[in-house]
């Protein structure tokens, strides 16, 4: 079993920054690929960024150069640093790990970017 708890969301002006931590607990956190997804109102959930156990990362084209995913295995925490935020980044952000049907999700944290 894995538990994921996101935090750090809030209201920010366009051009601002936020950092979202995802605290993980449970089985073999350090060897898991960890992901951040987001879901905006009326839209499908989309993959934003991922980081594997070796530290390799990948990003959605829409956030490349603005967002950075990182992990601190000593703290079992994954971070999403979001810079140069845009109103279109407004969404609920979710932390995820695992592979369907053995995947795990946090409760999500709301990020709202005002123009």
N, C-alpha and C positions, 0 to 999 in steps of 0.2 A: 504494500500500500504506500501511496505517496500523497502528501498534503502540500498544497501550494497556496500561499497567501500573498496577494499583491497589495501594494500601497503606493503612496506618492502622487496619486492623481490630484487634479484640481483645476482651477480656472486660471488661465494665463493669456496674456495678450499675444497677438501675432508677433513673431520674431523672438519670443521668449524661449525659456528652457524648462524642462522638468526631468527628474530622474525617477524612474519607477523601479523599486526593488521587488523581487519575488523571493520570498523565503520558502525554502523547500525542506521537507522532512520526510523520512521514510527510507525506502530501500534503494541503495546504490545510486544516490544522487550524483556523485562525482563522475560517474561514467555515463550518465544520461545526456542525450541531446536535449537541450532546453530551447523553447520557442516562445516568442511573443506574437500573439494575434491581436487583431482589433476588429470591432464591429460597430459601424456607424448606423444611425437610425435608418431603417428601410433598406439596408445593404447586407450582403452576405459577409460572414466573418472571413477575414483575409490574413494570411501570414505576413507578418511585418519583418521578423528577424529570427535567426536561429544560430545556436552555437553548440558545437559538439564537444565531446570530452577532451579533445586535443586543443580546443580553442579556435578552431576554424569557424568562420562566420559566413552567413549569407543574408542578404537583405532584399526586400521588395524594391523595385526600381523607384517607387514613389518616395522612398525615405533614404536612399543611398546618399551618402555625403552629409546627412543631417542627423541620423540616428546611429547609435553605437550600442551593440549588445556586448556584455562582458559577464564573467562569472568569478566568484570567489568561493572556491571549493572548501576552504577552511570554515567559511560561514554558511555554506550551503545556500548561497544567495546568487541570483542572477539579476543583472541590472539592465535597464534600457534607458540610456541617456538620449534625450530628445532635445535637439537644438534647432534654432530657426523654425519654430513651430508655425504652422499655417492653419487657418480655419478648417481646411479639409482633413486635418489630423484629428479633429474632434471625433471621439469614439469611446467605447468601453474597451479597455486593454486587458487581455487575458494572458496569463502564463500557462504553459502547456508542456507536457512531456509524455513520452510513451508512444505506442503505435496502436491504432484501433484494432480490436476493441479494448486493449489494455492501455488506454490513454487517460491522462489525468488533467484536470482543469482547476484553476483558482476561481474565485468568485467574481473577479474583475475589478477594475478601478477606472472611474470616469475621468477622462481628460477632455476639457473644453477649452478651445482656443478662440478667443474673441478677435474680431477684425478691427 
